[in-house]
Amino acid sequence: MKIAVQHEDFDAGAEMRAVSRANPGVGGVAAFVGLVRDRNEGAAVGAMTLEHYPGMTEKALSGIVDEARGRWQVLDCVVIHRVGELKPTDQIVLVVVASGHRGDAFAACEFIMDYLKTRAPFWKKEATSGGARWVEARASDDQAADRWAGRAGRKTG
């Protein structure tokens, strides 16, 4: 398992290859890469600055991965989240999940991303033509995370 909060960019392909080769029981790998958009809420975005609490953020991400591991067969996982100033099209986040079965990989990857958006302590500030503004939490992100409540995963194997 790899959890990283960093300023540096990441190589999604290299991370996927690493988890694919780490265990001969891997039957599927699911991945998500989040990017900075050039528009949000109708305004052009020139940059986004991400802030976090070191230590607390990594602990929250580890807890999210542990919960996914308790719900699905996760053989390996990578979560990398960038911080600092990012420009449109820059990579922000990578979630890679390796499992024995594609269903577990897809579900765990989606779960981790949904929980990361709502439970990890990151703060985003956008630079727009109208000035700087903090990005507010979205109801749609909360709804995506809420659908997992009480919904047990299936451990296969």
N, CA, C and O of each residue as an XYZ file, in Angstrom:
628
protein
N       0.838     -1.170      0.000
C       0.000      0.000      0.000
C       0.889      1.241      0.000
O       1.898      1.305      0.703
N       0.498      2.201     -0.787
C       1.260      3.440     -0.850
C       0.293      4.609     -0.692
O      -0.672      4.738     -1.445
N       0.565      5.448      0.286
C      -0.187      6.680      0.529
C       0.819      7.814      0.471
O       1.818      7.793      1.189
N       0.568      8.806     -0.377
C       1.502      9.930     -0.482
C       0.736     11.229     -0.695
O      -0.216     11.289     -1.473
N       1.170     12.262      0.010
C       0.701     13.630     -0.208
C       1.955     14.398     -0.592
O       2.908     14.466      0.184
N       1.956     14.977     -1.789
C       3.199     15.522     -2.323
C       2.955     16.691     -3.273
O       1.860     16.859     -3.810
N       4.000     17.494     -3.467
C       3.957     18.585     -4.439
C       4.246     18.073     -5.848
O       3.716     18.597     -6.828
N       5.088     17.050     -5.941
C       5.551     16.551     -7.226
C       4.453     15.830     -7.986
O       3.538     15.255     -7.397
N       4.564     15.873     -9.318
C       3.652     15.123    -10.174
C       3.929     13.629    -10.007
O       4.922     13.245     -9.389
N       3.061     12.796    -10.553
C       3.211     11.348    -10.470
C       3.057     10.748    -11.856
O       2.507     11.370    -12.764
N       3.554      9.524    -12.001
C       3.454      8.765    -13.237
C       2.410      7.667    -13.011
O       2.710      6.622    -12.434
N       1.186      7.918    -13.469
C       0.086      6.976    -13.232
C       0.391      5.604    -13.822
O       0.095      4.588    -13.193
N       0.973      5.556    -15.012
C       1.296      4.282    -15.641
C       2.296      3.478    -14.825
O       2.136      2.270    -14.653
N       3.323      4.148    -14.325
C       4.329      3.457    -13.508
C       3.710      2.924    -12.220
O       4.032      1.815    -11.793
N       2.825      3.701    -11.598
C       2.170      3.254    -10.361
C       1.273      2.048    -10.634
O       1.225      1.114     -9.834
N       0.558      2.068    -11.769
C      -0.302      0.932    -12.119
C       0.529     -0.316    -12.398
O       0.170     -1.414    -11.972
N       1.630     -0.147    -13.109
C       2.503     -1.299    -13.381
C       3.054     -1.881    -12.083
O       3.150     -3.100    -11.941
N       3.412     -1.023    -11.145
C       3.978     -1.493     -9.877
C       2.985     -2.360     -9.110
O       3.362     -3.416     -8.603
N       1.737     -1.941     -9.014
C       0.762     -2.759     -8.271
C       0.387     -4.007     -9.053
O       0.074     -5.037     -8.455
N       0.413     -3.936    -10.376
C       0.091     -5.107    -11.200
C       1.107     -6.221    -11.020
O       0.763     -7.402    -11.038
N       2.360     -5.832    -10.845
C       3.450     -6.812    -10.771
C       3.772     -7.239     -9.344
O       4.562     -8.161     -9.141
N       3.183     -6.596     -8.372
C       3.536     -6.854     -6.973
C       3.017     -8.186     -6.449
O       3.555     -8.723     -5.481
N       1.969     -8.727     -7.083
C       1.337     -9.930     -6.552
C       0.792    -10.747     -7.724
O       0.010    -10.223     -8.518
N       1.181    -12.003     -7.851
C       0.685    -12.812     -8.972
C      -0.802    -13.126     -8.887
O      -1.372    -13.654     -9.842
N      -1.445    -12.810     -7.759
C      -2.876    -13.024     -7.614
C      -3.723    -11.892     -8.176
O      -4.951    -11.979     -8.192
N      -3.070    -10.831     -8.636
C      -3.806     -9.690     -9.193
C      -4.467    -10.110    -10.494
O      -3.809    -10.586    -11.420
N      -5.779     -9.925    -10.546
C      -6.546    -10.226    -11.754
C      -7.098     -8.980    -12.416
O      -7.550     -9.027    -13.560
N      -7.063     -7.863    -11.699
C      -7.566     -6.621    -12.267
C      -7.051     -5.421    -11.500
O      -6.839     -5.475    -10.289
N      -6.853     -4.336    -12.233
C      -6.411     -3.074    -11.650
C      -7.362     -1.990    -12.138
O      -7.599     -1.859    -13.339
N      -7.904     -1.217    -11.208
C      -8.747     -0.071    -11.547
C      -8.041      1.187    -11.067
O      -7.424      1.201    -10.002
N      -8.140      2.249    -11.871
C      -7.450      3.490    -11.517
C      -8.311      4.691    -11.850
O      -9.145      4.659    -12.755
N      -8.083      5.750    -11.089
C      -8.716      7.038    -11.344
C      -7.651      8.119    -11.219
O      -6.862      8.122    -10.274
N      -7.637      9.039    -12.185
C      -6.753     10.201    -12.146
C      -7.637     11.434    -12.197
O      -8.411     11.611    -13.138
N      -7.523     12.293    -11.182
C      -8.252     13.555    -11.157
C      -7.364     14.679    -11.664
O      -6.178     14.733    -11.339
N      -7.932     15.574    -12.458
C      -7.208     16.682    -13.066
C      -7.811     18.024    -12.669
O      -8.985     18.097    -12.306
N      -7.019     19.072    -12.735
C      -7.516     20.429    -12.506
C      -8.271     20.862    -13.764
O      -7.741     20.790    -14.872
N      -9.507     21.309    -13.580
C     -10.311     21.831    -14.695
C     -10.020     23.312    -14.896
O      -9.567     24.000    -13.982
N     -10.285     23.787    -16.100
C     -10.070     25.209    -16.394
C     -11.294     26.063    -16.089
O     -11.245     27.286    -16.217
N     -12.402     25.420    -15.683
C     -13.618     26.164    -15.337
C     -14.283     25.495    -14.140
O     -14.245     24.272    -13.999
N     -14.889     26.302    -13.287
C     -15.660     25.775    -12.167
C     -16.723     26.803    -11.814
O     -16.437     27.991    -11.662
N     -17.945     26.327    -11.689
C     -19.073     27.191    -11.338
C     -19.147     28.418    -12.238
O     -19.404     29.528    -11.773
N     -18.915     28.202    -13.544
C     -19.055     29.262    -14.524
C     -17.884     30.214    -14.649
O     -17.929     31.120    -15.481
N     -16.855     30.049    -13.871
C     -15.709     30.968    -13.920
C     -14.474     30.242    -14.439
O     -14.272     29.055    -14.183
N     -13.654     30.986    -15.174
C     -12.378     30.444    -15.626
C     -11.453     30.310    -14.423
O     -11.375     31.204    -13.581
N     -10.753     29.179    -14.356
C      -9.822     28.911    -13.262
C      -8.413     28.932    -13.840
O      -8.089     28.155    -14.739
N      -7.577     29.827    -13.316
C      -6.195     29.927    -13.763
C      -5.254     29.040    -12.977
O      -4.223     28.602    -13.487
N      -5.618     28.776    -11.726
C      -4.800     27.916    -10.865
C      -5.637     27.468     -9.676
O      -6.645     28.086     -9.336
N      -5.203     26.394     -9.060
C      -5.831     25.904     -7.832
C      -4.714     25.608     -6.841
O      -3.722     24.965     -7.183
N      -4.883     26.079     -5.624
C      -3.922     25.791     -4.565
C      -4.581     24.846     -3.579
O      -5.666     25.122     -3.066
N      -3.915     23.726     -3.316
C      -4.430     22.737     -2.371
C      -3.591     22.777     -1.115
O      -2.361     22.754     -1.165
N      -4.283     22.838      0.026
C      -3.630     22.843      1.331
C      -4.093     21.628      2.118
O      -5.142     21.053      1.828
N      -3.302     21.238      3.121
C      -3.649     20.090      3.960
C      -2.920     20.207      5.286
O      -2.046     21.056      5.464
N      -3.299     19.331      6.219
C      -2.588     19.214      7.489
C      -1.682     17.994      7.417
O      -2.175     16.866      7.448
N      -0.365     18.190      7.321
C       0.548     17.040      7.260
C       0.337     16.115      8.457
O       0.110     16.565      9.580
N       0.416     14.839      8.192
C       0.200     13.840      9.235
C      -1.267     13.480      9.354
O      -1.623     12.306      9.253
N      -2.118     14.460      9.565
C      -3.550     14.210      9.683
C      -4.118     13.715      8.350
O      -4.948     12.806      8.319
N      -3.667     14.314      7.267
C      -4.178     13.948      5.949
C      -3.798     12.514      5.598
O      -4.644     11.739      5.152
N      -2.537     12.158      5.796
C      -2.099     10.800      5.500
C      -2.836      9.777      6.360
O      -3.182      8.694      5.887
N      -3.073     10.123      7.616
C      -3.815      9.224      8.501
C      -5.247      9.023      7.998
O      -5.763      7.905      8.027
N      -5.889     10.095      7.538
C      -7.248      9.988      6.997
C      -7.265      9.126      5.737
O      -8.159      8.298      5.563
N      -6.284      9.317      4.863
C      -6.218      8.517      3.639
C      -5.986      7.042      3.964
O      -6.590      6.168      3.344
N      -5.118      6.764      4.929
C      -4.873      5.377      5.343
C      -6.142      4.739      5.899
O      -6.421      3.569      5.634
N      -6.906      5.504      6.665
C      -8.171      4.994      7.204
C      -9.167      4.667      6.114
O      -9.882      3.669      6.208
N      -9.227      5.492      5.081
C     -10.133      5.245      3.955
C      -9.721      3.963      3.233
O     -10.571      3.136      2.903
N      -8.428      3.796      2.988
C      -7.937      2.579      2.325
C      -8.210      1.361      3.203
O      -8.617      0.318      2.691
N      -7.997      1.471      4.504
C      -8.282      0.352      5.411
C      -9.753     -0.035      5.354
O     -10.087     -1.220      5.377
N     -10.628      0.955      5.282
C     -12.064      0.640      5.187
C     -12.371     -0.080      3.889
O     -13.155     -1.029      3.884
N     -11.770      0.351      2.786
C     -11.974     -0.332      1.500
C     -11.471     -1.770      1.582
O     -12.106     -2.687      1.061
N     -10.327     -1.963      2.239
C      -9.760     -3.313      2.381
C     -10.676     -4.211      3.215
O     -10.693     -5.428      3.027
N     -11.433     -3.617      4.130
C     -12.374     -4.395      4.918
C     -13.634     -4.771      4.149
O     -14.341     -5.703      4.532
N     -13.915     -4.057      3.076
C     -15.122     -4.306      2.284
C     -14.866     -5.177      1.052
O     -15.724     -5.969      0.660
N     -13.693     -5.031      0.445
C     -13.387     -5.732     -0.796
C     -12.017     -6.380     -0.707
O     -11.214     -6.064      0.171
N     -11.771     -7.292     -1.634
C     -10.472     -7.947     -1.725
C      -9.514     -6.977     -2.425
O      -9.482     -6.899     -3.653
N      -8.746     -6.251     -1.637
C      -7.763     -5.312     -2.162
C      -6.383     -5.913     -1.903
O      -5.965     -6.069     -0.756
N      -5.693     -6.243     -2.976
C      -4.361     -6.826     -2.843
C      -3.283     -5.755     -2.728
O      -2.266     -5.958     -2.066
N      -3.509     -4.624     -3.372
C      -2.575     -3.508     -3.291
C      -3.331     -2.236     -3.652
O      -4.367     -2.277     -4.315
N      -2.798     -1.120     -3.207
C      -3.479      0.154     -3.435
C      -2.461      1.285     -3.404
O      -1.497      1.256     -2.640
N      -2.695      2.273     -4.245
C      -1.894      3.494     -4.266
C      -2.860      4.671     -4.211
O      -3.817      4.737     -4.982
N      -2.600      5.596     -3.294
C      -3.325      6.870     -3.259
C      -2.261      7.962     -3.195
O      -1.485      8.044     -2.242
N      -2.244      8.792     -4.224
C      -1.330      9.934     -4.265
C      -2.181     11.185     -4.459
O      -2.989     11.255     -5.385
N      -2.001     12.155     -3.598
C      -2.724     13.432     -3.717
C      -1.706     14.553     -3.694
O      -0.852     14.615     -2.808
N      -1.800     15.428     -4.660
C      -0.868     16.544     -4.734
C      -1.384     17.737     -3.947
O      -2.589     17.896     -3.753
N      -0.468     18.561     -3.501
C      -0.776     19.814     -2.816
C       0.077     20.918     -3.441
O       0.991     20.652     -4.221
N      -0.242     22.154     -3.083
C       0.465     23.298     -3.646
C      -0.327     23.878     -4.802
O      -1.504     23.568     -4.986
N       0.332     24.721     -5.574
C      -0.352     25.366     -6.700
C      -0.295     24.489     -7.945
O       0.771     24.037     -8.361
N      -1.469     24.261     -8.527
C      -1.600     23.454     -9.731
C      -2.335     24.261    -10.796
O      -3.146     25.130    -10.475
N      -2.055     23.976    -12.042
C      -2.664     24.659    -13.187
C      -3.661     23.725    -13.873
O      -3.600     22.510    -13.681
N      -4.585     24.284    -14.677
C      -5.503     23.424    -15.424
C      -4.750     22.358    -16.227
O      -3.704     22.625    -16.819
N      -5.292     21.185    -16.230
C      -4.790     19.931    -16.817
C      -3.734     19.237    -15.952
O      -3.352     18.111    -16.272
N      -3.247     19.854    -14.875
C      -2.330     19.165    -13.965
C      -3.066     18.031    -13.264
O      -4.261     18.131    -12.984
N      -2.348     16.964    -12.985
C      -2.906     15.857    -12.208
C      -2.974     16.262    -10.738
O      -2.032     16.840    -10.196
N      -4.113     15.948    -10.099
C      -4.289     16.233     -8.673
C      -4.175     14.959     -7.845
O      -3.452     14.914     -6.850
N      -4.897     13.928     -8.268
C      -5.036     12.740     -7.435
C      -4.979     11.479     -8.286
O      -5.434     11.446     -9.429
N      -4.397     10.437     -7.679
C      -4.360      9.109     -8.299
C      -4.822      8.091     -7.272
O      -4.345      8.076     -6.137
N      -5.753      7.242     -7.681
C      -6.164      6.088     -6.880
C      -6.016      4.865     -7.778
O      -6.598      4.806     -8.861
N      -5.241      3.897     -7.326
C      -5.044      2.642     -8.056
C      -5.356      1.508     -7.087
O      -4.837      1.472     -5.971
N      -6.205      0.587     -7.521
C      -6.554     -0.566     -6.685
C      -6.324     -1.838     -7.489
O      -6.819     -1.978     -8.607
N      -5.575     -2.753     -6.912
C      -5.344     -4.066     -7.505
C      -6.106     -5.105     -6.688
O      -6.090     -5.090     -5.457
N      -6.767     -5.999     -7.401
C      -7.552     -7.043     -6.751
C      -7.486     -8.314     -7.585
O      -6.990     -8.315     -8.711
N      -7.989     -9.376     -7.015
C      -8.082    -10.625     -7.758
C      -9.180    -10.586     -8.809
O      -9.173    -11.371     -9.757
N     -10.122     -9.667     -8.636
C     -11.300     -9.608     -9.510
C     -11.627     -8.161     -9.860
O     -11.467     -7.266     -9.029
N     -12.081     -7.932    -11.080
C     -12.353     -6.571    -11.546
C     -13.428     -5.874    -10.729
O     -13.320     -4.674    -10.474
N     -14.454     -6.590    -10.316
C     -15.539     -5.971     -9.559
C     -15.052     -5.355     -8.261
O     -15.446     -4.243     -7.908
N     -14.194     -6.077     -7.551
C     -13.631     -5.550     -6.312
C     -12.737     -4.346     -6.591
O     -12.769     -3.361     -5.853
N     -11.934     -4.425     -7.663
C     -11.045     -3.310     -8.002
C     -11.847     -2.057     -8.332
O     -11.539     -0.975     -7.831
N     -12.872     -2.192     -9.171
C     -13.697     -1.041     -9.531
C     -14.400     -0.443     -8.316
O     -14.360      0.769     -8.103
N     -15.042     -1.293     -7.522
C     -15.811     -0.805     -6.372
C     -14.900     -0.134     -5.345
O     -15.217      0.946     -4.846
N     -13.784     -0.763     -5.031
C     -12.872     -0.186     -4.031
C     -12.287      1.133     -4.523
O     -12.140      2.072     -3.740
N     -11.955      1.215     -5.797
C     -11.404      2.457     -6.355
C     -12.438      3.585     -6.255
O     -12.114      4.699     -5.843
N     -13.662      3.290     -6.628
C     -14.720      4.307     -6.563
C     -15.003      4.713     -5.116
O     -15.168      5.899     -4.829
N     -15.060      3.758     -4.221
C     -15.277      4.030     -2.807
C     -14.185      4.939     -2.256
O     -14.475      5.938     -1.597
N     -12.918      4.589     -2.528
C     -11.800      5.388     -2.015
C     -11.904      6.817     -2.526
O     -11.714      7.761     -1.759
N     -12.199      6.989     -3.803
C     -12.296      8.339     -4.359
C     -13.476      9.098     -3.746
O     -13.336     10.273     -3.408
N     -14.625      8.456     -3.598
C     -15.790      9.118     -2.999
C     -15.495      9.553     -1.566
O     -15.852     10.663     -1.170
N     -14.850      8.693     -0.789
C     -14.535      9.039      0.592
C     -13.423     10.076      0.671
O     -13.439     10.946      1.541
N     -12.464      9.982     -0.234
C     -11.385     10.970     -0.262
C     -11.965     12.375     -0.469
O     -11.547     13.325      0.193
N     -12.919     12.502     -1.381
C     -13.514     13.812     -1.678
C     -14.252     14.403     -0.478
O     -14.357     15.625     -0.365
N     -14.759     13.566      0.412
C     -15.603     14.069      1.499
C     -14.977     13.959      2.881
O     -15.397     14.657      3.803
N     -13.976     13.092      3.041
C     -13.453     12.839      4.390
C     -11.981     13.166      4.585
O     -11.498     13.163      5.717
N     -11.272     13.441      3.529
C      -9.851     13.770      3.671
C      -9.691     15.274      3.851
O     -10.330     16.052      3.144
N      -8.846     15.691      4.788
C      -8.701     17.126      5.083
C      -7.820     17.870      4.077
O      -6.639     18.121      4.318
N      -8.433     18.213      2.945
C      -7.807     19.060      1.929
C      -8.664     20.308      1.761
O      -9.886     20.260      1.897
N      -8.009     21.420      1.466
C      -8.728     22.665      1.188
C      -8.232     23.186     -0.149
O      -7.031     23.211     -0.419
N      -9.182     23.603     -0.984
C      -8.854     24.049     -2.335
C      -9.239     25.515     -2.499
O     -10.337     25.938     -2.135
N      -8.308     26.269     -3.054
C      -8.537     27.678     -3.337
C      -8.258     27.915     -4.818
O      -7.176     27.600     -5.314
N      -9.241     28.470     -5.517
C      -9.101     28.721     -6.952
C      -8.740     30.174     -7.206
O      -9.223     31.082     -6.529
N      -7.881     30.374     -8.196
C      -7.571     31.720     -8.695
C      -8.400     31.912     -9.959
O      -8.183     31.232    -10.962
N      -9.358     32.851     -9.906
C     -10.225     33.131    -11.047
C     -10.064     34.592    -11.453
O      -9.443     35.382    -10.743
N     -10.632     34.936    -12.601
C     -10.564     36.328    -13.059
C     -11.286     37.260    -12.088
O     -11.002     38.457    -12.046
N     -12.209     36.718    -11.316
C     -12.940     37.509    -10.323
C     -12.262     37.539     -8.969
O     -12.798     38.119     -8.024
N     -11.100     36.928     -8.856
C     -10.377     36.877     -7.589
C     -10.280     35.462     -7.064
O     -10.784     34.519     -7.674
N      -9.621     35.326     -5.917
C      -9.436     34.013     -5.298
C     -10.689     33.624     -4.528
O     -11.361     34.475     -3.945
N     -10.999     32.328     -4.532
C     -12.153     31.830     -3.778
C     -11.887     30.400     -3.319
O     -11.255     29.609     -4.020
N     -12.386     30.089     -2.120
C     -12.294     28.729     -1.595
C     -13.359     27.882     -2.270
O     -14.475     28.346     -2.504
N     -13.015     26.644     -2.582
C     -13.958     25.716     -3.197
C     -14.777     25.080     -2.089
O     -14.233     24.469     -1.169
N     -16.079     25.229     -2.187
C     -16.995     24.668     -1.188
C     -17.268     23.193     -1.485
O     -17.174     22.750     -2.629
N     -17.601     22.453     -0.450
C     -17.995     21.055     -0.622
C     -19.267     20.997     -1.461
O     -20.127     21.873     -1.366
N     -19.373     19.980     -2.265
C     -20.540     19.808     -3.133
C     -21.476     18.766     -2.548
O     -21.040     17.746     -2.015
N     -22.755     19.036     -2.654
C     -23.758     18.075     -2.196
C     -23.632     16.766     -2.965
O     -23.855     15.697     -2.395
N     -23.279     16.827     -4.246
C     -23.146     15.612     -5.051
C     -22.014     14.717     -4.534
O     -22.109     13.492     -4.620
N     -20.946     15.318     -3.999
C     -19.865     14.509     -3.417
C     -20.340     13.803     -2.156
O     -20.033     12.631     -1.939
N     -21.095     14.526     -1.323
C     -21.644     13.907     -0.111
C     -22.604     12.777     -0.464
O     -22.590     11.729      0.182
N     -23.436     12.979     -1.485
C     -24.382     11.941     -1.902
C     -23.644     10.711     -2.416
O     -24.050      9.582     -2.141
N     -22.558     10.927     -3.164
C     -21.777      9.800     -3.669
C     -21.191      8.986     -2.511
O     -21.212      7.756     -2.543
N     -20.675      9.667     -1.499
C     -20.105      8.964     -0.344
C     -21.196      8.304      0.497
O     -21.004      7.202      1.010
N     -22.333      8.973      0.637
C     -23.427      8.437      1.466
C     -23.984      7.129      0.921
O     -24.502      6.319      1.689
N     -23.889      6.910     -0.366
C     -24.467      5.682     -0.929
C     -23.719      4.431     -0.466
O     -24.234      3.319     -0.585
N     -22.498      4.612      0.066
C     -21.728      3.471      0.559
C     -22.100      3.110      1.998
O     -21.789      2.011      2.457
N     -22.758      4.018      2.707
C     -23.109      3.775      4.115
C     -24.032      2.552      4.195
O     -25.038      2.469      3.491
N     -23.678      1.644      5.036
C     -24.492      0.460      5.240
C     -24.435     -0.521      4.073
O     -25.114     -1.548      4.091
N     -23.643     -0.217      3.077
C     -23.533     -1.073      1.909
C     -22.229     -1.855      2.003
O     -21.152     -1.321      1.739
N     -22.334     -3.078      2.369
C     -21.134     -3.893      2.526
C     -20.606     -4.307      1.165
O     -21.368     -4.571      0.235
N     -19.312     -4.356      1.070
C     -18.688     -4.873     -0.142
C     -18.727     -6.383     -0.105
O     -19.164     -6.973      0.883
N     -18.284     -6.998     -1.148
C     -18.243     -8.449     -1.167
C     -16.794     -8.883     -1.275
O     -16.088     -8.506     -2.211
N     -16.379     -9.637     -0.360
C     -15.016    -10.182     -0.400
C     -15.066    -11.447     -1.238
O     -15.774    -12.399     -0.908
N     -14.314    -11.447     -2.318
C     -14.248    -12.624     -3.169
C     -12.879    -13.252     -3.016
O     -11.974    -12.658     -2.430
N     -12.735    -14.415     -3.526
C     -11.403    -15.002     -3.459
C     -11.406    -16.470     -3.400
O     -10.342    -17.087     -3.340
